[in-house]
């Protein structure tokens, strides 16, 4: 509930470890809200969300260390350079520091086709989403929550990140992808949940 | 926390207002030394170094709040909550790091006047240690303004009201509190502000606000 608006109602789902679940629905269907609740950014007014047996309300900060939420709005701090932002996120989220962070950041940016020296404020929507995805992947979280990752991407980037996400999922990362395009969801995920007006209209099978 | 503080510092230092503020600070102080290098007639009893410090404190009380609010990125409670989730850090760590980064940026402005502090110490024929003693309130002021600015950022909606509140609090502290207790008072404000921001942040910045959610 947001004030008087009920964003989601009666949504119940299980996501297995290492699975990729697609969440499909039109704008306003509640898919972003669902992802934000899973990312612990929004407190559910009722119901339970459990990650590996831990309730998200009680273990919020522990769960955040294992979850990465990627959306077009994840990038803040426009005066930073692309490499600085990616390094900042990678460094703050990396537990094991063996001096390899800088090298893996450069390698990831190269793969994403991003100019390390570009200012964030100069990035277009495709570059911004590419950077959000790259930093999300660099975080190496157990659970990756992606909100409309493909819509802003242009050219070969859709295929590039499609491949990259498939690799990461195959390596054991659990993914939930919210999208308004059924093809994108089906390309990566075997199961797709369909939402409309905050309720489930098609259960994942 | 180091990376969060570094980020806050870089974002402020890269703002064009930071350079303008530093240049204005140095220009006014240089003008003071040029015009009143022999001492201000009405403050005849005080050494030039003390007079210089007095002017610098008043100047910084007006410049530093503006830099702390205007040159910081426009990151309201929702942006900070988002940043906490992105970095998987507690919101309290985010705001403490932001205050540390802001304080570092403000100290760059404050300490840019070091050569003129040395010059006025030479003019006053005082021991060199007096320079460090004179810099203490300047550094404490930078820390106090940074802490107040971050608290205002977390608790108040608009940047304009944050700027007004921080400026008034700073000017009052600088002009009304006697010099002898100024540093201790400013450090007490820093400690209090840190307690407020850490306790408030973990509560207020835990989730996105409802307006952001819709």
Interface residues (C-beta under 8 A of the other chain):
Chain A: X2 X3 X5 X7 X33 X36 X39 X40 X41 X42 X43 X60 X61 X64 X65 X67 X68 X69 X73 X74 X76 X77 X78 X79 X80 X84 X88 X89 X91 X92 X93 X135 X139
Chain B: X3 X4 X6 X7 X10 X11 X14 X15 X73 X75 X79 X81 X82 X83 X84 X85 X86 X87 X88 X89 X90 X206 X207 X208 X210 X213 X214
